[in-house]
Amino acid sequence: MNDSGLLLIILGSLAWFWWDSRGVAERATIAAESYCANSGVAFLNDTVFWRKIRFKRNRQGRIQLQRYYFFEFASDMQQRYRGKSL
């Protein structure tokens, strides 16, 4: 394999990772929004923030990426609190 083929594989992998991460972040945002609505608190900034990523085995024993996100919420609009989403 030549250098341009390797570069294309690396760029393709980075593009896939970015695209996949956006979908996961959107699902985490929906989950955090739902959690805050059910708990009667305000979901601040209307988004989640990436915390960390690691490899972990799923229930079937296969290794997969696990992304951790955090979000902020407030019950009285005076004090901010952090929640987390997997």
Order of alpha helices (4+ residues) and beta strands (2+ residues): alpha-beta-beta-beta
